[in-house]
Amino acid sequence: MKRQNKQKKHKEYNEHGPWGKYGKCGRYGRIACLAAAGVLTAWTLWGNRALMVSEFTVSGERIPEAFSGFRIVQISDLHNAVFGDGNALLLRKLAETEPDMIVITGDLVDSRHPDVETALKFVAEAIKLAPVYYVTGNHEAALSEYADLRTGLKAAGAVVLKDEAVTLERDGEKLLLMGLHDPDFTLKGDIFGEVPAMAGTKLKLLAEGKTGYKILLSHRPELFEIYAASGIDLIFSGHAHGGQFRLPLVGGLIAPNQGFFPKYDAGLYTKDSTNMVVSRGIGNSIIPIRFNNRPEIVVVTLLRRSSHEIGSYPLFG
């Protein structure tokens, strides 16, 4: 019996080679797998560097007529990423959006690999395109050089909103722009869940006695319920990195302070009369790569109208 088996294997070897009866299929299958893996790797690497622009229109009766058509361009979670020499590619795309105002919603630098000089050079160029307003993120809260960053931003002409509000005026009409300092500066880790109450209190103080359309810059999208309850009209946020790995029909996989399958990871969210735009961001941090999640510049156009009109470029646009 053993002799017959040995003769059978020897015959197959002579007829089909060292890969056996199904050797060709096995070889072709392996080649196909390697080719697919190569394409997927190349596509993923391209997707981490292929900047895109996502556009939204937010409309409503409370938007002042003078601000109808006003374009707000958002940069979030840059994490010291550089696109082209001196961020030339990022700045060129930023210029192409024709901003009326640029908002930076935190994590301009990465606390693990900080480069304050590069961040300040980017802002100094961006401010030539439009006024720049900035709020901190959790990485600034962990940054030992934050004082230098803040001083440099102000020197460049950026407006740093540290739990502050400013009035924007256009053709005699006004709206209120508020900015929340990242809660990690006060409650690192928020062990006892005090951040929502703290944010609510700050917003109440900022909006006290103020009427009209209110825009908020805040790094944290997970506080959307608090923002809506505080009567904010429009929020610009980031932090979630688009869920890092975006799955078809599912969305983001994981985000800080939200965990797996985050509720607020990217795009436009609406609750009653409150809208929140969450940027997927531009750079990476602890998780060094994105999947199906291109870095983005967000453009929001305000439109005085009674109904909401929402639009964006597709994910692969």
Secondary structure as the mmCIF struct_conf table of DSSP 4:
data_model
#
loop_
_struct_conf.conf_type_id
_struct_conf.id
_struct_conf.beg_label_comp_id
_struct_conf.beg_label_asym_id
_struct_conf.beg_label_seq_id
_struct_conf.end_label_comp_id
_struct_conf.end_label_asym_id
_struct_conf.end_label_seq_id
HELX_RH_AL_P HELX_RH_AL_P1 LYS A 2 HIS A 16
TURN_TY1_P TURN_TY1_P1 PRO A 18 TRP A 19
TURN_TY1_P TURN_TY1_P2 LYS A 21 TYR A 22
HELX_RH_AL_P HELX_RH_AL_P2 GLY A 23 GLY A 47
TURN_TY1_P TURN_TY1_P3 ASN A 48 ARG A 49
STRN STRN1 MET A 52 GLY A 60
TURN_TY1_P TURN_TY1_P4 GLU A 61 ARG A 62
BEND BEND1 ILE A 63 ILE A 63
HELX_RH_3T_P HELX_RH_3T_P1 GLU A 65 PHE A 67
TURN_TY1_P TURN_TY1_P5 SER A 68 GLY A 69
STRN STRN2 ARG A 71 ILE A 75
TURN_TY1_P TURN_TY1_P6 HIS A 79 ASN A 80
BEND BEND2 GLY A 84 GLY A 84
HELX_RH_3T_P HELX_RH_3T_P2 ASP A 85 ASN A 87
HELX_RH_AL_P HELX_RH_AL_P3 ALA A 88 GLU A 96
TURN_TY1_P TURN_TY1_P7 THR A 97 THR A 97
BEND BEND3 ASP A 100 ASP A 100
STRN STRN3 MET A 101 THR A 105
BEND BEND4 GLY A 106 GLY A 106
BEND BEND5 LEU A 108 VAL A 109
TURN_TY1_P TURN_TY1_P8 SER A 111 ARG A 112
BEND BEND6 HIS A 113 HIS A 113
HELX_RH_AL_P HELX_RH_AL_P4 VAL A 116 ALA A 126
TURN_TY1_P TURN_TY1_P9 ILE A 127 LEU A 129
BEND BEND7 ALA A 130 ALA A 130
STRN STRN4 VAL A 132 VAL A 135
HELX_RH_AL_P HELX_RH_AL_P5 ASN A 138 ALA A 141
TURN_TY1_P TURN_TY1_P10 ALA A 142 ALA A 142
TURN_TY1_P TURN_TY1_P11 SER A 144 GLU A 145
HELX_RH_AL_P HELX_RH_AL_P6 TYR A 146 ALA A 156
TURN_TY1_P TURN_TY1_P12 GLY A 157 GLY A 157
STRN STRN5 VAL A 159 VAL A 160
BEND BEND8 LYS A 162 ASP A 163
STRN STRN6 GLU A 164 ARG A 170
TURN_TY1_P TURN_TY1_P13 ASP A 171 GLY A 172
STRN STRN7 GLU A 173 GLY A 179
HELX_LH_PP_P HELX_LH_PP_P1 LEU A 180 ASP A 182
HELX_RH_3T_P HELX_RH_3T_P3 PRO A 183 PHE A 185
TURN_TY1_P TURN_TY1_P14 THR A 186 THR A 186
BEND BEND9 LEU A 187 LEU A 187
TURN_TY1_P TURN_TY1_P15 LYS A 188 GLY A 189
TURN_TY1_P TURN_TY1_P16 ILE A 191 PHE A 192
BEND BEND10 GLY A 193 GLY A 193
HELX_RH_AL_P HELX_RH_AL_P7 VAL A 195 ALA A 207
TURN_TY1_P TURN_TY1_P17 GLU A 208 GLY A 209
BEND BEND11 GLY A 212 GLY A 212
STRN STRN8 LYS A 214 LEU A 217
BEND BEND12 HIS A 219 HIS A 219
HELX_RH_3T_P HELX_RH_3T_P4 PRO A 221 LEU A 223
HELX_RH_AL_P HELX_RH_AL_P8 PHE A 224 ALA A 229
TURN_TY1_P TURN_TY1_P18 SER A 230 GLY A 231
BEND BEND13 ASP A 233 ASP A 233
STRN STRN9 LEU A 234 SER A 237
BEND BEND14 ALA A 240 ALA A 240
HELX_RH_3T_P HELX_RH_3T_P5 HIS A 241 GLY A 243
BEND BEND15 GLN A 244 GLN A 244
STRN STRN10 PHE A 245 PHE A 245
STRN STRN11 ARG A 246 LEU A 247
TURN_TY1_P TURN_TY1_P19 PRO A 248 VAL A 250
STRN STRN12 GLY A 251 GLY A 252
BEND BEND16 LEU A 253 LEU A 253
STRN STRN13 ILE A 254 ALA A 255
TURN_TY1_P TURN_TY1_P20 PRO A 256 GLN A 258
STRN STRN14 GLY A 259 PHE A 260
BEND BEND17 PHE A 261 PHE A 261
BEND BEND18 LYS A 263 TYR A 264
BEND BEND19 ALA A 266 ALA A 266
STRN STRN15 GLY A 267 LYS A 271
TURN_TY1_P TURN_TY1_P21 ASP A 272 SER A 273
STRN STRN16 THR A 274 VAL A 278
BEND BEND20 ILE A 282 ILE A 282
BEND BEND21 ILE A 286 ILE A 287
STRN STRN17 PHE A 291 PHE A 291
BEND BEND22 ASN A 292 ASN A 292
STRN STRN18 GLU A 296 ARG A 304
BEND BEND23 SER A 306 SER A 307
TURN_TY1_P TURN_TY1_P22 LEU A 315 PHE A 316
#
